[in-house]
């Protein structure tokens, strides 16, 4: 008995991505839902044909002969109605692809509302000269509206909704695939440039190390170490000044002064003597709370700041008197430029890689399978 109760496993029907649309179309057309769709389309087309026939009568010569008074006025209204109905009938064309049924039904609501709003006034102008014809036209407009309501109701079916979602997901997939390919293509020249920059950086680095390893470099290396230490000390002192300045900036109301100080505060470089003097001058010119106490605090940092600047200058001056150092300095500047360029390119490549990794085509395929299986339970996209 156990053998007979065991459920038979459903064999998966693997479908290639480029075959999904045709598979969904053909599978749906084998269902009773498609027959119902064709009946709705047939009835809608019937009402469209009828209103198209009535529409031709509006601008016929026979009708024109019947108008005795205000001929131009009524003729313009008749032409307007004729034009609006023609335009409406062209746009209100049921789709050939069943994957677009949901899209058509959603668009038809807006299209119908817009048409009824535009045509109501010129139709009303013609009520006195063609009441019977207008009754027929209005009746057919209502019939089309009723059929569209039937269309919308039909499109709410789970399988029909699945068709619409399949179409959307396929578009999403191909759009995302194109975006990924564009990003991958934009990555190639960056990688080529990054390789070249890396090679140049390594060459300059090798030349720099070679210069530093020469016998007459002992004194220069010692001075360079001292230079670096002075720069670190200057940077630390600059940071202390910026921290104090950030507290002061909270008390300042003048926007121009605040913006000026904000730019200095946000910098990570060594503060120059010129900027320090400008800071003092701006503070002396500006009114804010506890000004005397705060200005005294900033001034107290001055002597240490200038002392470090002078020490740094003296080391640099001694280094500049050394020809070997000047060669090293040239290589150092070159190395720093190539390193900066390398980091910029690496960051650009990383940014592209992050974008690519966030684009999940597999996630779209998962959603596509979910919708496809509402139409065919064993369908799986490869």
N, C-alpha and C positions, 0 to 999 in steps of 0.2 A: 504493500500500500504506500510505503514511504516513497518509492520510486515515482509513483503516479502523482503524489502531492508536491513533489519538488518542482519549483517554478523553472521554466525554461529561460535561460539567459538570452537577452536580446542582443543580437549581433550588431555592432556599430556600423553605420553607413558613413564612411569617411568621404568628405567632400572638400575639394580644393577651394580656396578662397575666391578665386575668379569664377567659380561655378556656383557660388551660393545664390546669387540673384536668379539665375535661370532655374536652379533647383527649387527655390522657394516658389517661383512663378508656376512651374509645372506641377509641383505637389499641390499647391492651393487650387489650381484649376481642375484637379481631380475630385474636389470635395463639393458637397451640396451648397456650400457657402458661395462658391463661384457662380453657380446657376442662379442663385438669388441675386447676386450682384448684376448679372446680365439682364435679369428682369427689371431691376430698378433702372439700369441704364437705358433699356429699351423704352420704358415708360417715360423717362425723363426726355429722351430724344423725341418721342411722340409729341409731347407738349411743346418742345422747342420748335419742331417743324410747324405746328399749328400757329404759334405766336409769330413765327417768321412769315407765314402766309398772310396773317392779319396785318403785319407790319408793312408789307408791300402795298396793301390797299390804302394805307394812310397817305402815301405820296403818289397814288395813281391819278391818271388824268380824269377818270370818272368822278373821283372824290373832289378834285380841283374844280370841276364844273359846278358842283353842288354849292360851293361856297360863293355867296353873293356879296355880302358885306365884309369889310375888314379882311380882305383876301390875304394881304401880306402878313398880317398878324397871325392868322390861323396857319398859313403856309409855313412860317418860321417855327411855330410850335409843332406842326406835323413833322417837319424835317428833323427837329430836335429829338422828338420821340423815336423816329425811325433810326436816327444815328445811335441813340443810346441803346435801343433794343439790339441792333446789329452788333454793337461793341460787346454788349452783355452776353449774347449768344455765342460769340467767338471765344470769349474768355471762359464761359461756363461749359467747357468741353470735358466730359469724363475722360480720365486717363486710360491709356492703353495698358500700362504696367500696373498690376495689382499691388505692387509694392508702394505705389503712390496714392492708394485709395484714401488713407488717413489724411495725408497732406491735402488732397483735393477737397475732402469734406470739411477740413478746418478752414481752408481758403474760401470755400463757397459761402460760408456764413458771412464773412466780411464783404465778399463780392455782392451777395444778394442785398445786404443792408445798404450798401453804397448805391446800387442800382435803383432800388426802391426810393431812396431819398432823392436822387437826381431826377427820376422820371415822373414823380408824383405831380410836380408843378406843371410841366408842359402837358401832361395828360388831362389835368383839370381844366386847362385852357380850351381843350377840344370837346368837353362834355356836351355843350349845346349843339355842336355841328355834327357829331358822330356818336350819339349815346349808345347805340346798339353795338357798334364796332368796339367802342371803348369797354363796354361790359365784357365782351369776349376776351379782349386783351387783358383786362384786370383779372378775369377768371383764370386765364392761362398763367399769369404772373403768380397768382395764388397757388395754382397746381404745381408750378415749378418749385415754389417755396416749400410746398408740402413734400414734394419728392426729395428735395435737398434735406429736409428734416428727417426723412426716411433714410437717406444716405448717411447722415450723421449718426443716427441710431444704429444703423448697420455697422458703421465703422468702429463702434464701441465693443464689438465682439473681440474676445481675447486673441483669436487667431488673426483677425484683420489688424488689430493693434500690433501684433507681433510682426506682421509684414512691414508696417510703417517704421517700427523700431529697427528692423533688419536693414532697411534702406538708410536710415540715419547712421547706424553703426558702421555700415560699409563706407559711407562718406567720411565718417570720423577716422576710420582706419586709414584710408588712402590719403587723407589730408595730413594725418599725423606721420604717416610713412614718408610723405613728401618733405615735411618739416625736418624729420630726422635725417633724411638724405641731404638736404640743404645744409644742415648743421655739420654733418660728416664731411661734406665737400669743403665747407668753410674752414674746417679743422686742418685739412691737408697743407695749404700754404703756410699756416701758422706753425705746424710741426716742422716743415722744411726750414722756415726762418729760424725756429728755435734751435734746430740742429746746427745751423751755421753760426748763430750767436753763441751757442755753447762751445763750439770749436774755437771761436775767437777769444772767448773768456778764458778757456783753458790755456791757449797760447800766451795770452798776456800774463796769466797767473804764473806760468812756467818762467817767462822772462823776468818777472818780478822776483820770484824765488831765487833765480840765478844771480841776480844783482845783489840780493841780500846776503848771499852765501860767499861773496868775494872777500878776500883777506882784509881789504881796506874798509870794510863795512862795519867793523866793531863799534867805532865811535858813532857812526851814523845810526846804526840800529839802536844804540843806547839813547841817542837823542830822539829817535822816532818813538821809542817807548815812553820817554818823558813827555813828548808831544801828546801822545794818546792819553796819558794820565791827566795832563792839564786840560785836555778837551773834555774828558769825563767829569772833572771837577767843575769846569765851566758850565757844562750841561746841567749838572746837579744844582749849581747856584742859580742858573736860569730858571729851572723848574721851581725852586723855592720862591723866586720873584713872581713867577706866573701864578702859583698857588695863592699868594697874598693878593695879587692883582684880581684874581677871580672872586675873592671875598669882597673886595672893594667894588667890583663891577656890579654886584647885587644891589649896592646902595645908590648907584648912579642912575639918574632919571633921564638924562640927555641921551637920545637914541644914537646920535652920531658918535658920541664918545664911547657908548657901550659897544657899538659895532666895531670901532677901532680897537678897543681893548680885547674884544672877543676874538678877533683875528690873531692877535699876539698870543692870547691864552691857549688857543687851539694848536699853535705851532709846537713842533717837537725839536726844533733846532736851537743852537746856541744863540742867546740874545746878544745883539750887537750893542756897542756903546751908544751908537746913534739912537737906537730904539729905546734904550734905557733913559737917555736924556729926554726923548719925546714923551715917555711915560711920565716922568717927573713934571714936565711942563704942563701936560694935559691935566694932571692931578692938581697942580697949583691953580689952573684956570677954572676948575670944576668945583661946584658946591655939592657936598653930600654929608651925611651924618658922621660925627666923630672924625672929621677931616684932619685936625691937627695931630691926633694920636696915630691915625693911619699913615699919614704922610711921613711922620717920624719913623714909623716901622719900615717903610720902603727905603727911606734915606739910610737907615741903619745897615741895610744890605749893600750899600754902595761901595764902601771901602774894600770889602772882601771881593766884590764883583770886579772892580777895577784892578785890584791886585792880581787876581787870576788872569785877567785879560793881558796884563803886562807880562806876567810870567810866560803865558802861552806865546805872546808876540816875540819874546826874547829867544825862546826855543826855536820858533819858526825862522827867525832871522839867522840864527846860527846854522840851521839846516840849509837855508838858502845859499849860504856862503860855500856850501859843499857841493861840488859839481856832481858827485856820485848820487847825492840825495836828489838833485834835480832830475836825474835820469830815473831814479826810483819814483819820484813824485809824478812824473809823466806817465809811467806805467801804472801807478796806483790810480790816477785819474781815469786812465783808459779802462782799467779793470773794473772800477766802480760804475762807469757808464755801461759797459757790457753786462755787468751783473744786474743793473737796474733794468736794462732791456730784456735780459733773460727772465727776470722775475715777472715783468709785465706780460711777456708772451706766455709764460707758464700759467699765469693767472687767467689769461684769456682762454687757453686750452682747457683749463679746469672748469671754467664757467660753462663752456660748450659741453664738456663731458657730463657735468651735473644736469644740464638741460636734457641731454640725450637719455641719461639714466632715469629721469623723471617721466619720460614718454613711454608708457607701457602699452605696446601693441597686444601683448598677451592678455591684458585685462579686457581690452575691447573684444578679443576673440572669445573670452569666457562669457561675456555678456551676449555676444552674437550666438553662441551655442545655446544659451538659455532661451533666447527668443526663437531660434530655429527649431528647437525641440518641442515647441508648442504647436508647430505645424507637422513635424515628423519626429517622433520620440527617439529614434535611433540615429538621427543626423548628428555628425560631429565634424567640425571644420578642422582640416589638417593644418 
